[in-house]
Amino acid sequence: MFSYKPLWRILVEKEMTRTEMREALGLSSSTLAKMGKGEYVSLEVIDKLCTYFEVQPNYIIEHQKEKEG
């Protein structure tokens, strides 16, 4: 399972809203919704985010162990 917490931290640091990011990168609302729920998005989206923010993928996503239950 992946978390986008590192990305949300970047947005706070840059004083940028999720909507501003979505518009700047040309992402769809559904892609942003998936990210908000911690769902998978394409590597193309991760690539766009890395390029835009000039960071490596670990600054965008982090892997979390799935909770057993």
Secondary structure, DSSP 4 states (H G I P E B T S, - for coil): -EE-HHHHHHHHHTT--HHHHHHHHT--HHHHHHHHTT----HHHHHHHHHHHT--GGGT-EE-PPPP-
